[in-house]
Amino acid sequence: MSGPIRTRTIRAPIYKWISKALVLGIFTLVCCSAYCDTSGDDNPIAVAQALVDEGKADEAFTLLRSLQPQLEGEPAFDYVFGLAALDSGRTVEALFALERVVDAFPNHGPARAELARAYLALGETDDAKVQFEKVKEIDDLPPEAKQTIERYLTGIELFHDRTRFTLRPWLQIGFGYDTNVNGATDEKSLTVPIAPGLPFTLDGTANSSITNLGLGISASKPIDSDLGLSAFGSAQLGARLALDEADFSARSGAGRVGLILEKEKHKLSLAADASMVRLDGGGLARGDRQIAGVSAEWQHTPTAVDQVSAFFQASAVRHPEQSIRDVNRAMAGLNFGHAFTKIHGSPILYSSVFVGIEDERVDGTADHFGRRFFGTRVGASYQLSERQTMFSTFTYQRSVYEGTDPVFLVGRRDNFFELNAGYRFQFDKRLSLSPTLIYNDNDSNIVTNDYDRFELMVTARFDF
């Protein structure tokens, strides 16, 4: 009987766990002297182990089966017998043998890892998860074995997401500093073509300490496992508090519901999305925005380390306090990612390209709010250790606005750049701490839209 998750071999890293294997070596000698009229290379348990290593599990099982009445219950015999049974497809017999080993030696990592693999082959993913997590708790587990077991646990989580109802709430809080919380130009004064010779005074940039608060929940529910069809949803609330510039504090909310159709290496998702942002200030600081739309994404995983996807989004962007700025947006793009699993730190590189359009809703007087845009994003992550990860992304976007700006009497052109670099420390499966540094620069031919800023933020997140 085969399990729902492919059971990749874990013995190469596990066999480096020499200190635990010595215990079974002692028992092998005891078994041989007590029950076997052989020595050295003729030891049937050692011969069976060699056969398993050579991929001849059936021969190893046949050899040990004849010794089962005399040696069953001895950990050395049970361990190798369990390996031979597991690799030859006799999963139930492997399960019983390996359970006897871990009952005798609870901290024997290799035997417990093989027991987890046996549970997995039987489709008992909850029991397999328990055993893998117990292996991870053993102090002298080699890094290679930890990474392999972590991949198994990730596979189990993904399988559970596809086959049962899951609910995952989260909570986060962040503290930081923004050097340009109002997104303003550095210029202190300017003149405009519509009023030549008349100078205007500007407030300039405003700095502020920032507190970010957020909470959310995500859920998924399989609908038809044979078709690979499931439903998903998420919701979140957030608050960005500008402690020194209260007019630029903001509250936000977002929600998403959709369907996923997954077949082998392909996944198609369709979703309805909605979000809102509300600034606390009044007057020119008012910038409420509401977005509602639909999105679709096709994802393909050609290999275990590569992933490509294509996406499309269509949405209505509304500004309740400034309806002249309302637009309808459409955007499409391609993504690609690759994981270098054979390199230390398992670096991941990903990139995307996108193109879009925003059509103004108010004809004639609001042409300058419509635009065409395109851009790219590249990123990377590097795992410093089991708990530490570094990551960085770079984004470029070119925007060409329609019509002529009624104040500056030119067509607006923007080049937007953003660099994001951060570090994440994972205290455990649920709690993480991430300091990040973000720099963005909007290079515009209209001075009031030309700005740059730095933001430093330290965020703690807890996943329930």
N, C-alpha and C positions, 0 to 999 in steps of 0.2 A: 504494500500500500504506500503510495507516494504522498508526501506532504505538499502543502500549498506553496512553500517557499523552497527554492533550489538550495540544497545543503552543500555549499562549497566546502572543500576540505579545510580543516583547521589544524591538521596535525603538524604541518611544517613548523609553524610558530610554537605550537604546544610542546613539541618534542624538545625544544630548547629549554624546557622547564626541568632541568636535570635533577634538582634536589628532590622533587616529588617522585620522579621515576625510580629513584634509588630504593624507595620503600618496596615497590613491587619487585625489584631485583632481588631483594632479600627473600621475599616470599617464593620467588621462582626457584631459588636454591633449595629452600625447605621442601617445596613440592617435589622437586626432582629427587632429592635424597629419600623422601618418604615413599614415593609412589612410582618413580620411573627408574628403570634399569638402564639409564643412559647418563651421559655426562657431556659437557662441553657443547660442541655444535650439534650433537645428537639429541639434545634436550628438546622434546616435542613442543614445549611452549615457545622456546626460542625459535625453533624451526617455523612454527605457525606465525610468529610475529614477523619473521623474514618474508614469509609468503604474503602476508597482508601488505607489507611494505612494497612488494613487487606487483601488487594488484591481483594476486591470486587468492582472493578471499574464499572462494568455494573450496579450494584445496585445503586451506587452513581450517575451515569449519569442519570438513570431513575428518581431518586429522584429530582435532580436539574433541569431536563428538564421541569418539570411542573412549576418551578419558573422562567424560563428563560424570559418570557414576562415582568415580573415585575422587575427582578433584573439584567438583562443583562446591562452591562456598569458600574456596581459597582465592583471595583477591587477585593474585598473579594470574591464575587460570581464568577467573571470571573476566578480568580486564581484556585479555587477548581474545578470549572466546567472544566477548561482546563486540570487539572490533570486527572480528571475522563475520559474525552474524549480521552486524549492521551493514558492512560493505557487500555482503552477498544477498541482501534483501530480506533477511530474516529478522525484521525489526522488533517484533515482540520478544523473541528470545534474547536479542541484544539488550532490550530494555530491562528485563529481569536480571541479567548478568551484571550490567553496569549499576543497577540500583543496589545490588549486594556489595559492590566495591565502595560506593560512596557511603553506604551505611557503616562499613568498617572504617573508612578513612574519609570523613566529611570534608577535609581540606585538600583532598587529592584533586587538583585542578584538571589534569588531563582526563580523568575518568568522568568528572562532573560535566566537562565540556562535551564529551562524547555522549553522555546521557541526554544532555540538552538536544544534541543533534538527532538522537533517536526519537525523542518526543516530537521534534519538528517533522521528522519523516512520517510520523503517525498523524500529523495534523493537530497535535496537542500544543498549540502555540502558547497558551498561557503557562503551561508547565515548562515549556522550553524557555520562555522568557525568565521565569523564576530561577531556573538552573544557570542560565547565562549570567544573570545578575549576581548570583552567588559566586560564580567564578571570578567576576570582576572585583569582588570584595577581598579576594586573597591578595596578601601584601606583595609577594614576589612574582606576580604575573608579568611576563615579558611584554614590552611595548608592542611587539608585532602581534602577540596573542590578543592584547587589549583591542587593537584596531580591528582585528578579524571578528572578535566577538561583538564589537560595537556595530559592525556592518550587519551581523545577524540580527541584533536588536532593532536596528533601523528597519530592516526588512520585515520584521515581525510587526512593528508599529504601522508600516505602510499597508501590510496585509490586513491588520485590524481596521484601519481606516476604510478599506474597500469592502469589508465583510460585516461590520457591525456599527451600531450607532456610537459615535464618539462626541464628547463635549469637552472643549479645552478653554477654560477661562484664563486670563492673564491680567497682570497689573504691573505698571511701571511708573517710576518717578525719576526725574532728571533735574540736575542743577547745572547752570552754566552762565555764559556771558555772550552777548551779541554786540558787536561794535557798530552796528547800523540797524537798529531795531525797526526804524521807520522806512528803510529802503530808499534813502534820499541821496541826492548828489552831494558831492563835497563842495560844490560852488556856493558862495554866500550871496551872490547877486547875479542878475542876468538881464539882458535886453532881448526882446522878441521882435521878429519882423512885423508882426501885426501892429506894434506900437513902437516904432523906431525912436531911439533917443530917450526912451522912458525906462529907467532902471527899476528892476524889481528885486526886493530883498528876500532871501530864502533862509529858512531856519537851519539848514544843514543837517548833518547826521546826528542821531541820538543814540547814546550807548545805554545799555541796561543789563542788569542781572536778570537771568531767566530761570523760571521754574516750570518744568513740563510735567503734567500729570496725565496718565492715560489708563484706561481699563477697557477690556474687550472680551469677546467670547467667539469661538468658532465651533461649528458643528458639522458633522457629515453623517449620512445615513444611506446604506446600500438599498437600492430599489430592486434590481434584478442582477444577481451575481453572475448568472450565465451570460447575460448580455454585457456585463461590466458597467452597468448603469447605476449611478449614485447621485444623491442630492447633497448640496453643501450650502452653508450660510455663515455669515460672520457679521458682527456689529461691534463698534467701538465708539467711545467718547473720549475727548481730550480737552485739556486746557493748557494754554501757553500764557503764563503770567509774566508780563514785563514789569518787574518790581519797581523800576525807577521811571518808567514811562507808561503809566497805566492805560493811556489812550490806545496803546498798541498791544494790549493783552487780547487774547482771542480764545474762543471756545469752538470746538469742532465735533462733528459726529459723522459717522459713515456706516453704511450697511451694504451687504451683498448677498444675493441668493442665486443659485444656479444648479446646473446639471453637468455631470461628467460622464462621458462614455469612454471606456478604456478597453482596448483590445491589444494584447501582446505588447508591442513596442510603441503603440500609438495611443494618444489621449486627446480627446476633444472636449472642451469645456465651453458652456454658454452661460452667461450670467447677466443679471440686472443689477446695476450699481446706483447708489445715491450717496451724496455727501454734502455737507454744509460747513461753512466757516463764518463766524460772526465776531467782528471786532467790537471791543467794548467802547471805543471812542466815538465821538460825534464829528460832524462837519467833514472836512477832508480826510480825517482818519477813518471815516466809515468805509468799510469795504466788504460788506456781507456778500457771500457768494454761495450759490446753490447749484449743484450739478446732479443730473440724473441721466442715465443712459443704459446702453447694452454693450456687451463685449463678447468676443469669441476668441478662443486660442486653440491652435492645434500644436501638439507637442510630440516629437518623435525621439526615441532613444535608440539609435542604431547600434551602439555598443554600451558596455557597462560604464564607460568613462566619457561618453559623448552625448550631447543633447542639443537638438535644434527645435525651434518653434517659430510659429508665425501668429500674429495677433491682429485684431481689428477692434476699434472702439468707436462708438457713435454716441454723442451726448449733447444735452442742452445745458448751456452755462448761463445762469441767470444772476443778476445783481439787483435785489429788491429795492435798494436805495438809489441805484443809478442804472435804471433800465436801459438807458442809451448804450450801455456797454454790453448788453446781452448778445451772445453769439451761439451758433450751433457748430459743434466741433466734430470732426471725423479724423481718425488717425489709424495708421497701419504700420507694422514693422516686422522685423526678423530678429531672432535671438540665436546665439550659439554659445555653448559652454563645453569645456573639456577639463577633466580631472587628471592630474599627473600622479596616479596612485603609486607608481614605482619610484618616485622621487621623495626624498625625506621631507616631511612636512605636508605631503599630499597637496601641493598647490592646485588651486582651481582658477582657471581663467575664463572669463565670459565677456561677450560683447553683443551689442545690438545696434541696429540702424532703424530709424523711423522717419515718417513723413506725415504731414497733416495739414488740415485747413480749418480755419474758423471763419464762418460767414456771419456777418453782422445782420441783425434782425431789422434794424431801423434803416430804411433805404435813404440815400441822399445825404442826410446830415451826420451819419455815423459810419461812413465808409472806412474811416481811418482806424476803426476798431477791428475790422476784419484783417486776416493775415494768412500767409502761407508759411509753413515752417518745416524744417527737416533737421536731423541731428544724429548723433551717435553716442553710445555709452560703452565704456570698457571698464572692467573691474577684475580684481584678483583677491584671493584669500590664501593665507598660509598658516598651517597649524604648527605653532611653536612647540606645543606639547599636548597631552590629552585634554587639558583644560584651557589652553591659551591659543587664541587665534588672532592674527592680524588681517586687516582687510582694507581695501582702498577702491574707490571708483572715480572715474573722470567722465564728465558729461559736457558735450558741446551741442548747442542748438542755434540755428540761424533762423531769424524771423524777418519776413518781408511783409510790411503792412500795406494794405490797399489805400488808395486815395491819398489825399494830402492833409497833413495835420493842420487844423484850422488856426492854430496859434503860431506855429513855427513855419508854416507854409512849405513844408517839405514832406516827402514820403518817409516814414519812419523805417529804419533798418537797425536790427539788434543782433549782436553776437553774444551769446550767453555761455559762460564757462563755469563749471563747478568741480571742485576737487574735494573729495571726502576721504579722510584717513582715520582709522580707528583700531581699537584693540578690545578684545572680549575675553574676560576671565569667567569660566564656568565653575562656580563653586560646587555645584552638583547638577543633577538633571534638571532642576527647576529654577535655580537662582543664578543669575549672571550679572556682571558689572561691565559696562562698556564706556570708556572715554572716547570721544570722537572730536575731530577738528574738521570744520567745514569752511571752505573759502569759495565764494562765488562772486563773479564779476559780470555785470551786464554792460557791454560796450555798445552804446547807442549814439546815433547821430543827433538825437534830441537830448539836450543836456539834462532835463528833468528826469529822464529815464536812464541816465548813465550813473551807475553806482557800483560799489563793491562792498563786501562785508566779510568779517570773520565771525565764526560762532564756535565756541568751545563748550561741550556738554558732556557730563558724566551721568550715565543712565543705569539705574538698577531695574532689572525685570524679574518678575516671579511668575512662572507658569504653574498653574495648579494641576 
